[in-house]
Amino acid sequence: MPSRLFAVTTIVHCTSQQHSLCILTLKLSSEEFSTGAALDARLFREIPHVRTASLIVNGFPQQ
C-alpha cells in the first residue's frame, strides 16, 4: 500500500542576502513526516543556503 502524502509548510531562514526568509510547502511521505531529521535533511537538500527551518503549519494528509 502506498504511503500517504503530507503537505508541510515551513518558514526557512537562509544565509543568502537576497532571500533571507522563504515560505515553502513540501509534500512528504508518511515516513518522512514522522521523522523530523528526514524533514531537516530534505530542506537542506532542496534549498541552497538554508540555515534554520521552523515548522509553522502541521502537515495534513493529501488525497
Distance bins in CASP14 RR format, pairs under 12 A and 6 or more apart:
PFRMAT RR
TARGET T0000
AUTHOR 0000-0000-0000
RMODE 2
METHOD distances of the structure
MODEL  1
1 30 0 0 0 0 0 1 0 0 0 0 0
2 29 0 0 0 0 1 0 0 0 0 0 0
2 30 0 0 0 0 1 0 0 0 0 0 0
2 31 0 0 0 0 0 1 0 0 0 0 0
2 62 0 0 0 0 0 1 0 0 0 0 0
3 27 0 0 0 0 0 1 0 0 0 0 0
3 28 0 0 0 0 1 0 0 0 0 0 0
3 29 1 0 1 0 0 0 0 0 0 0 0
3 30 1 0 1 0 0 0 0 0 0 0 0
3 31 1 0 0 1 0 0 0 0 0 0 0
3 32 0 0 0 0 1 0 0 0 0 0 0
3 33 0 0 0 0 1 0 0 0 0 0 0
3 34 0 0 0 0 1 0 0 0 0 0 0
3 61 0 0 0 0 0 1 0 0 0 0 0
3 62 0 0 0 0 0 1 0 0 0 0 0
4 27 0 0 0 0 0 1 0 0 0 0 0
4 28 0 0 0 0 1 0 0 0 0 0 0
4 29 1 0 0 1 0 0 0 0 0 0 0
4 30 1 0 1 0 0 0 0 0 0 0 0
4 31 0 0 0 0 1 0 0 0 0 0 0
4 32 0 0 0 0 0 1 0 0 0 0 0
4 33 0 0 0 0 1 0 0 0 0 0 0
4 34 0 0 0 0 0 1 0 0 0 0 0
4 59 0 0 0 0 0 1 0 0 0 0 0
4 60 0 0 0 0 0 1 0 0 0 0 0
4 61 1 0 1 0 0 0 0 0 0 0 0
4 62 1 0 0 1 0 0 0 0 0 0 0
4 63 0 0 0 0 1 0 0 0 0 0 0
5 25 0 0 0 0 0 1 0 0 0 0 0
5 26 0 0 0 0 1 0 0 0 0 0 0
5 27 1 0 1 0 0 0 0 0 0 0 0
5 28 1 0 0 1 0 0 0 0 0 0 0
5 29 1 0 0 1 0 0 0 0 0 0 0
5 30 1 0 0 1 0 0 0 0 0 0 0
5 31 0 0 0 0 0 1 0 0 0 0 0
5 32 0 0 0 0 1 0 0 0 0 0 0
5 33 0 0 0 0 1 0 0 0 0 0 0
5 59 0 0 0 0 1 0 0 0 0 0 0
5 60 0 0 0 0 1 0 0 0 0 0 0
5 61 1 0 0 1 0 0 0 0 0 0 0
5 62 1 0 1 0 0 0 0 0 0 0 0
5 63 0 0 0 0 1 0 0 0 0 0 0
6 25 0 0 0 0 0 1 0 0 0 0 0
6 26 0 0 0 0 1 0 0 0 0 0 0
6 27 1 0 0 1 0 0 0 0 0 0 0
6 28 1 0 1 0 0 0 0 0 0 0 0
6 29 1 0 0 1 0 0 0 0 0 0 0
6 30 1 0 0 1 0 0 0 0 0 0 0
6 31 0 0 0 0 0 1 0 0 0 0 0
6 32 0 0 0 0 1 0 0 0 0 0 0
6 33 1 0 1 0 0 0 0 0 0 0 0
6 34 0 0 0 0 1 0 0 0 0 0 0
6 35 0 0 0 0 0 1 0 0 0 0 0
6 38 0 0 0 0 0 1 0 0 0 0 0
6 39 0 0 0 0 1 0 0 0 0 0 0
6 42 0 0 0 0 0 1 0 0 0 0 0
6 55 0 0 0 0 0 1 0 0 0 0 0
6 57 0 0 0 0 0 1 0 0 0 0 0
6 58 0 0 0 0 1 0 0 0 0 0 0
6 59 1 0 1 0 0 0 0 0 0 0 0
6 60 1 0 0 1 0 0 0 0 0 0 0
6 61 1 0 0 1 0 0 0 0 0 0 0
6 62 1 0 0 1 0 0 0 0 0 0 0
6 63 0 0 0 0 0 1 0 0 0 0 0
7 24 0 0 0 0 0 1 0 0 0 0 0
7 25 1 0 1 0 0 0 0 0 0 0 0
7 26 1 0 0 1 0 0 0 0 0 0 0
7 27 1 0 1 0 0 0 0 0 0 0 0
7 28 1 0 0 1 0 0 0 0 0 0 0
7 29 0 0 0 0 0 1 0 0 0 0 0
7 32 0 0 0 0 0 1 0 0 0 0 0
7 33 0 0 0 0 1 0 0 0 0 0 0
7 57 0 0 0 0 1 0 0 0 0 0 0
7 58 0 0 0 0 1 0 0 0 0 0 0
7 59 1 0 0 1 0 0 0 0 0 0 0
7 60 1 0 1 0 0 0 0 0 0 0 0
7 61 0 0 0 0 1 0 0 0 0 0 0
7 62 1 0 1 0 0 0 0 0 0 0 0
7 63 0 0 0 0 0 1 0 0 0 0 0
8 23 0 0 0 0 0 1 0 0 0 0 0
8 24 0 0 0 0 1 0 0 0 0 0 0
8 25 1 0 0 1 0 0 0 0 0 0 0
8 26 1 0 1 0 0 0 0 0 0 0 0
8 27 1 0 0 1 0 0 0 0 0 0 0
8 28 1 0 1 0 0 0 0 0 0 0 0
8 29 0 0 0 0 0 1 0 0 0 0 0
8 30 0 0 0 0 0 1 0 0 0 0 0
8 32 0 0 0 0 1 0 0 0 0 0 0
8 33 1 0 0 1 0 0 0 0 0 0 0
8 34 0 0 0 0 0 1 0 0 0 0 0
8 35 0 0 0 0 0 1 0 0 0 0 0
8 36 0 0 0 0 0 1 0 0 0 0 0
8 38 0 0 0 0 0 1 0 0 0 0 0
8 39 1 0 0 1 0 0 0 0 0 0 0
8 40 0 0 0 0 0 1 0 0 0 0 0
8 42 0 0 0 0 1 0 0 0 0 0 0
8 43 0 0 0 0 1 0 0 0 0 0 0
8 53 0 0 0 0 0 1 0 0 0 0 0
8 54 0 0 0 0 0 1 0 0 0 0 0
8 55 1 0 0 1 0 0 0 0 0 0 0
8 56 0 0 0 0 1 0 0 0 0 0 0
8 57 1 0 0 1 0 0 0 0 0 0 0
8 58 1 0 0 1 0 0 0 0 0 0 0
8 59 1 0 1 0 0 0 0 0 0 0 0
8 60 0 0 0 0 1 0 0 0 0 0 0
8 61 0 0 0 0 0 1 0 0 0 0 0
8 62 0 0 0 0 0 1 0 0 0 0 0
9 22 0 0 0 0 0 1 0 0 0 0 0
9 23 1 0 0 1 0 0 0 0 0 0 0
9 24 1 0 0 1 0 0 0 0 0 0 0
9 25 1 0 1 0 0 0 0 0 0 0 0
9 26 0 0 0 0 1 0 0 0 0 0 0
9 27 0 0 0 0 0 1 0 0 0 0 0
9 28 0 0 0 0 0 1 0 0 0 0 0
9 39 0 0 0 0 0 1 0 0 0 0 0
9 43 0 0 0 0 0 1 0 0 0 0 0
9 53 0 0 0 0 0 1 0 0 0 0 0
9 54 0 0 0 0 0 1 0 0 0 0 0
9 55 1 0 0 1 0 0 0 0 0 0 0
9 56 1 0 0 1 0 0 0 0 0 0 0
9 57 1 0 1 0 0 0 0 0 0 0 0
9 58 0 0 0 0 1 0 0 0 0 0 0
9 59 1 0 0 1 0 0 0 0 0 0 0
9 60 0 0 0 0 1 0 0 0 0 0 0
10 21 0 0 0 0 0 1 0 0 0 0 0
10 22 0 0 0 0 1 0 0 0 0 0 0
10 23 1 0 0 1 0 0 0 0 0 0 0
10 24 1 0 1 0 0 0 0 0 0 0 0
10 25 1 0 0 1 0 0 0 0 0 0 0
10 26 1 0 0 1 0 0 0 0 0 0 0
10 28 0 0 0 0 0 1 0 0 0 0 0
10 36 0 0 0 0 0 1 0 0 0 0 0
10 39 1 0 0 1 0 0 0 0 0 0 0
10 40 0 0 0 0 1 0 0 0 0 0 0
10 42 0 0 0 0 1 0 0 0 0 0 0
10 43 1 0 0 1 0 0 0 0 0 0 0
10 44 0 0 0 0 0 1 0 0 0 0 0
10 46 0 0 0 0 0 1 0 0 0 0 0
10 47 0 0 0 0 1 0 0 0 0 0 0
10 50 0 0 0 0 1 0 0 0 0 0 0
10 52 0 0 0 0 0 1 0 0 0 0 0
10 53 1 0 1 0 0 0 0 0 0 0 0
10 54 1 0 0 1 0 0 0 0 0 0 0
10 55 1 0 1 0 0 0 0 0 0 0 0
10 56 1 0 0 1 0 0 0 0 0 0 0
10 57 0 0 0 0 1 0 0 0 0 0 0
10 58 0 0 0 0 0 1 0 0 0 0 0
10 59 0 0 0 0 0 1 0 0 0 0 0
11 20 0 0 0 0 0 1 0 0 0 0 0
11 21 1 0 0 1 0 0 0 0 0 0 0
11 22 1 0 0 1 0 0 0 0 0 0 0
11 23 1 0 1 0 0 0 0 0 0 0 0
11 24 0 0 0 0 1 0 0 0 0 0 0
11 25 0 0 0 0 0 1 0 0 0 0 0
11 43 0 0 0 0 0 1 0 0 0 0 0
11 47 0 0 0 0 0 1 0 0 0 0 0
11 50 0 0 0 0 0 1 0 0 0 0 0
11 51 0 0 0 0 0 1 0 0 0 0 0
11 52 0 0 0 0 1 0 0 0 0 0 0
11 53 1 0 0 1 0 0 0 0 0 0 0
11 54 1 0 1 0 0 0 0 0 0 0 0
11 55 0 0 0 0 1 0 0 0 0 0 0
11 56 1 0 1 0 0 0 0 0 0 0 0
11 57 0 0 0 0 1 0 0 0 0 0 0
12 19 0 0 0 0 1 0 0 0 0 0 0
12 20 0 0 0 0 1 0 0 0 0 0 0
12 21 1 0 0 1 0 0 0 0 0 0 0
12 22 1 0 1 0 0 0 0 0 0 0 0
12 23 1 0 0 1 0 0 0 0 0 0 0
12 24 1 0 1 0 0 0 0 0 0 0 0
12 25 0 0 0 0 0 1 0 0 0 0 0
12 26 0 0 0 0 0 1 0 0 0 0 0
12 39 0 0 0 0 0 1 0 0 0 0 0
12 40 0 0 0 0 0 1 0 0 0 0 0
12 42 0 0 0 0 0 1 0 0 0 0 0
12 43 1 0 0 1 0 0 0 0 0 0 0
12 44 0 0 0 0 1 0 0 0 0 0 0
12 46 0 0 0 0 1 0 0 0 0 0 0
12 47 1 0 1 0 0 0 0 0 0 0 0
12 48 0 0 0 0 0 1 0 0 0 0 0
12 49 0 0 0 0 1 0 0 0 0 0 0
12 50 1 0 1 0 0 0 0 0 0 0 0
12 51 0 0 0 0 1 0 0 0 0 0 0
12 52 1 0 0 1 0 0 0 0 0 0 0
12 53 1 0 1 0 0 0 0 0 0 0 0
12 54 1 0 0 1 0 0 0 0 0 0 0
12 55 0 0 0 0 0 1 0 0 0 0 0
12 56 0 0 0 0 0 1 0 0 0 0 0
13 19 0 0 0 0 1 0 0 0 0 0 0
13 20 1 0 0 1 0 0 0 0 0 0 0
13 21 1 0 0 1 0 0 0 0 0 0 0
13 22 0 0 0 0 1 0 0 0 0 0 0
13 23 0 0 0 0 0 1 0 0 0 0 0
13 24 0 0 0 0 0 1 0 0 0 0 0
13 43 0 0 0 0 0 1 0 0 0 0 0
13 47 0 0 0 0 0 1 0 0 0 0 0
13 49 0 0 0 0 1 0 0 0 0 0 0
13 50 1 0 0 1 0 0 0 0 0 0 0
13 51 1 0 1 0 0 0 0 0 0 0 0
13 52 1 0 1 0 0 0 0 0 0 0 0
13 53 1 0 0 1 0 0 0 0 0 0 0
13 54 1 0 0 1 0 0 0 0 0 0 0
14 20 1 0 1 0 0 0 0 0 0 0 0
14 21 1 0 0 1 0 0 0 0 0 0 0
14 22 1 0 0 1 0 0 0 0 0 0 0
14 23 0 0 0 0 0 1 0 0 0 0 0
14 24 0 0 0 0 0 1 0 0 0 0 0
14 43 0 0 0 0 0 1 0 0 0 0 0
14 44 0 0 0 0 0 1 0 0 0 0 0
14 46 0 0 0 0 0 1 0 0 0 0 0
14 47 1 0 0 1 0 0 0 0 0 0 0
14 48 1 0 0 1 0 0 0 0 0 0 0
14 49 1 0 1 0 0 0 0 0 0 0 0
14 50 1 0 1 0 0 0 0 0 0 0 0
14 51 1 0 0 1 0 0 0 0 0 0 0
14 52 0 0 0 0 1 0 0 0 0 0 0
14 53 0 0 0 0 1 0 0 0 0 0 0
15 21 0 0 0 0 0 1 0 0 0 0 0
15 22 0 0 0 0 0 1 0 0 0 0 0
15 44 0 0 0 0 0 1 0 0 0 0 0
15 47 0 0 0 0 0 1 0 0 0 0 0
15 48 0 0 0 0 1 0 0 0 0 0 0
15 49 1 0 1 0 0 0 0 0 0 0 0
15 50 1 0 0 1 0 0 0 0 0 0 0
15 51 1 0 1 0 0 0 0 0 0 0 0
15 52 0 0 0 0 1 0 0 0 0 0 0
16 22 0 0 0 0 1 0 0 0 0 0 0
16 47 0 0 0 0 1 0 0 0 0 0 0
16 48 1 0 0 1 0 0 0 0 0 0 0
16 49 1 0 1 0 0 0 0 0 0 0 0
16 50 0 0 0 0 1 0 0 0 0 0 0
16 51 0 0 0 0 1 0 0 0 0 0 0
17 49 0 0 0 0 1 0 0 0 0 0 0
18 48 0 0 0 0 0 1 0 0 0 0 0
18 49 0 0 0 0 1 0 0 0 0 0 0
19 47 0 0 0 0 1 0 0 0 0 0 0
19 48 0 0 0 0 1 0 0 0 0 0 0
19 49 0 0 0 0 1 0 0 0 0 0 0
19 50 0 0 0 0 0 1 0 0 0 0 0
19 51 0 0 0 0 0 1 0 0 0 0 0
20 49 0 0 0 0 1 0 0 0 0 0 0
20 50 0 0 0 0 0 1 0 0 0 0 0
20 51 0 0 0 0 1 0 0 0 0 0 0
20 52 0 0 0 0 0 1 0 0 0 0 0
21 47 0 0 0 0 0 1 0 0 0 0 0
21 49 0 0 0 0 0 1 0 0 0 0 0
21 50 0 0 0 0 0 1 0 0 0 0 0
21 51 0 0 0 0 0 1 0 0 0 0 0
21 52 0 0 0 0 0 1 0 0 0 0 0
21 53 0 0 0 0 0 1 0 0 0 0 0
21 54 0 0 0 0 0 1 0 0 0 0 0
21 56 0 0 0 0 0 1 0 0 0 0 0
22 43 0 0 0 0 0 1 0 0 0 0 0
22 46 0 0 0 0 0 1 0 0 0 0 0
22 47 1 0 0 1 0 0 0 0 0 0 0
22 48 0 0 0 0 0 1 0 0 0 0 0
22 49 0 0 0 0 0 1 0 0 0 0 0
22 50 0 0 0 0 1 0 0 0 0 0 0
22 51 0 0 0 0 0 1 0 0 0 0 0
22 52 0 0 0 0 0 1 0 0 0 0 0
22 53 0 0 0 0 1 0 0 0 0 0 0
22 54 0 0 0 0 0 1 0 0 0 0 0
22 56 0 0 0 0 0 1 0 0 0 0 0
23 47 0 0 0 0 0 1 0 0 0 0 0
23 53 0 0 0 0 0 1 0 0 0 0 0
23 54 0 0 0 0 0 1 0 0 0 0 0
23 55 0 0 0 0 0 1 0 0 0 0 0
23 56 0 0 0 0 1 0 0 0 0 0 0
23 57 0 0 0 0 1 0 0 0 0 0 0
24 39 0 0 0 0 0 1 0 0 0 0 0
24 42 0 0 0 0 0 1 0 0 0 0 0
24 43 1 0 0 1 0 0 0 0 0 0 0
24 46 1 0 0 1 0 0 0 0 0 0 0
24 47 1 0 0 1 0 0 0 0 0 0 0
24 50 0 0 0 0 1 0 0 0 0 0 0
24 53 0 0 0 0 1 0 0 0 0 0 0
24 54 0 0 0 0 0 1 0 0 0 0 0
24 55 0 0 0 0 0 1 0 0 0 0 0
24 56 0 0 0 0 0 1 0 0 0 0 0
24 57 0 0 0 0 0 1 0 0 0 0 0
25 43 0 0 0 0 0 1 0 0 0 0 0
25 46 0 0 0 0 0 1 0 0 0 0 0
25 55 0 0 0 0 0 1 0 0 0 0 0
25 56 0 0 0 0 0 1 0 0 0 0 0
25 57 0 0 0 0 1 0 0 0 0 0 0
25 59 0 0 0 0 1 0 0 0 0 0 0
25 60 0 0 0 0 0 1 0 0 0 0 0
25 62 0 0 0 0 0 1 0 0 0 0 0
26 32 0 0 0 0 1 0 0 0 0 0 0
26 33 0 0 0 0 1 0 0 0 0 0 0
26 38 0 0 0 0 0 1 0 0 0 0 0
26 39 1 0 0 1 0 0 0 0 0 0 0
26 40 0 0 0 0 0 1 0 0 0 0 0
26 41 0 0 0 0 0 1 0 0 0 0 0
26 42 1 0 0 1 0 0 0 0 0 0 0
26 43 1 0 0 1 0 0 0 0 0 0 0
26 45 0 0 0 0 0 1 0 0 0 0 0
26 46 1 0 0 1 0 0 0 0 0 0 0
26 47 0 0 0 0 1 0 0 0 0 0 0
26 53 0 0 0 0 0 1 0 0 0 0 0
26 55 0 0 0 0 0 1 0 0 0 0 0
26 57 0 0 0 0 0 1 0 0 0 0 0
26 59 0 0 0 0 1 0 0 0 0 0 0
26 62 0 0 0 0 0 1 0 0 0 0 0
27 33 0 0 0 0 1 0 0 0 0 0 0
27 39 0 0 0 0 0 1 0 0 0 0 0
27 42 0 0 0 0 0 1 0 0 0 0 0
27 46 0 0 0 0 0 1 0 0 0 0 0
27 59 0 0 0 0 1 0 0 0 0 0 0
27 60 0 0 0 0 0 1 0 0 0 0 0
27 61 0 0 0 0 0 1 0 0 0 0 0
27 62 1 0 0 1 0 0 0 0 0 0 0
27 63 0 0 0 0 0 1 0 0 0 0 0
28 34 0 0 0 0 1 0 0 0 0 0 0
28 35 0 0 0 0 1 0 0 0 0 0 0
28 36 0 0 0 0 1 0 0 0 0 0 0
28 38 1 0 0 1 0 0 0 0 0 0 0
28 39 1 0 0 1 0 0 0 0 0 0 0
28 40 0 0 0 0 0 1 0 0 0 0 0
28 41 0 0 0 0 0 1 0 0 0 0 0
28 42 1 0 0 1 0 0 0 0 0 0 0
28 43 0 0 0 0 0 1 0 0 0 0 0
28 46 0 0 0 0 0 1 0 0 0 0 0
28 55 0 0 0 0 0 1 0 0 0 0 0
28 58 0 0 0 0 0 1 0 0 0 0 0
28 59 1 0 0 1 0 0 0 0 0 0 0
28 60 0 0 0 0 0 1 0 0 0 0 0
28 61 0 0 0 0 0 1 0 0 0 0 0
28 62 0 0 0 0 1 0 0 0 0 0 0
29 35 0 0 0 0 1 0 0 0 0 0 0
29 38 0 0 0 0 1 0 0 0 0 0 0
29 39 0 0 0 0 0 1 0 0 0 0 0
29 42 0 0 0 0 0 1 0 0 0 0 0
29 61 0 0 0 0 0 1 0 0 0 0 0
29 62 0 0 0 0 0 1 0 0 0 0 0
30 38 0 0 0 0 0 1 0 0 0 0 0
30 59 0 0 0 0 0 1 0 0 0 0 0
30 60 0 0 0 0 0 1 0 0 0 0 0
30 61 0 0 0 0 1 0 0 0 0 0 0
30 62 0 0 0 0 0 1 0 0 0 0 0
31 37 0 0 0 0 0 1 0 0 0 0 0
31 38 1 0 0 1 0 0 0 0 0 0 0
31 39 0 0 0 0 0 1 0 0 0 0 0
31 42 0 0 0 0 0 1 0 0 0 0 0
32 38 1 0 1 0 0 0 0 0 0 0 0
32 39 1 0 0 1 0 0 0 0 0 0 0
32 40 0 0 0 0 0 1 0 0 0 0 0
32 41 0 0 0 0 1 0 0 0 0 0 0
32 42 1 0 0 1 0 0 0 0 0 0 0
32 43 0 0 0 0 0 1 0 0 0 0 0
32 45 0 0 0 0 0 1 0 0 0 0 0
32 46 0 0 0 0 0 1 0 0 0 0 0
32 59 0 0 0 0 0 1 0 0 0 0 0
33 39 1 0 0 1 0 0 0 0 0 0 0
33 42 0 0 0 0 0 1 0 0 0 0 0
33 55 0 0 0 0 0 1 0 0 0 0 0
33 58 0 0 0 0 1 0 0 0 0 0 0
33 59 1 0 0 1 0 0 0 0 0 0 0
33 60 0 0 0 0 1 0 0 0 0 0 0
33 61 0 0 0 0 1 0 0 0 0 0 0
33 62 0 0 0 0 0 1 0 0 0 0 0
34 59 0 0 0 0 0 1 0 0 0 0 0
35 41 0 0 0 0 1 0 0 0 0 0 0
35 42 0 0 0 0 1 0 0 0 0 0 0
36 42 0 0 0 0 1 0 0 0 0 0 0
36 43 0 0 0 0 0 1 0 0 0 0 0
36 53 0 0 0 0 0 1 0 0 0 0 0
36 55 0 0 0 0 1 0 0 0 0 0 0
36 59 0 0 0 0 0 1 0 0 0 0 0
37 43 0 0 0 0 0 1 0 0 0 0 0
37 44 0 0 0 0 0 1 0 0 0 0 0
38 44 0 0 0 0 0 1 0 0 0 0 0
38 45 0 0 0 0 0 1 0 0 0 0 0
39 45 0 0 0 0 0 1 0 0 0 0 0
39 46 0 0 0 0 0 1 0 0 0 0 0
39 50 0 0 0 0 0 1 0 0 0 0 0
39 53 1 0 0 1 0 0 0 0 0 0 0
39 54 0 0 0 0 0 1 0 0 0 0 0
39 55 1 0 0 1 0 0 0 0 0 0 0
39 59 0 0 0 0 0 1 0 0 0 0 0
40 46 0 0 0 0 0 1 0 0 0 0 0
40 47 0 0 0 0 0 1 0 0 0 0 0
40 50 0 0 0 0 1 0 0 0 0 0 0
40 51 0 0 0 0 0 1 0 0 0 0 0
40 52 0 0 0 0 1 0 0 0 0 0 0
40 53 1 0 0 1 0 0 0 0 0 0 0
40 54 0 0 0 0 0 1 0 0 0 0 0
40 55 0 0 0 0 0 1 0 0 0 0 0
41 47 0 0 0 0 0 1 0 0 0 0 0
41 50 0 0 0 0 0 1 0 0 0 0 0
41 53 0 0 0 0 0 1 0 0 0 0 0
42 50 0 0 0 0 0 1 0 0 0 0 0
42 53 0 0 0 0 1 0 0 0 0 0 0
43 49 0 0 0 0 0 1 0 0 0 0 0
43 50 1 0 1 0 0 0 0 0 0 0 0
43 51 0 0 0 0 0 1 0 0 0 0 0
43 52 0 0 0 0 1 0 0 0 0 0 0
43 53 1 0 1 0 0 0 0 0 0 0 0
43 54 0 0 0 0 0 1 0 0 0 0 0
43 55 0 0 0 0 0 1 0 0 0 0 0
44 50 1 0 1 0 0 0 0 0 0 0 0
44 51 0 0 0 0 1 0 0 0 0 0 0
44 52 0 0 0 0 0 1 0 0 0 0 0
44 53 0 0 0 0 1 0 0 0 0 0 0
45 53 0 0 0 0 0 1 0 0 0 0 0
46 53 0 0 0 0 0 1 0 0 0 0 0
47 53 0 0 0 0 1 0 0 0 0 0 0
END
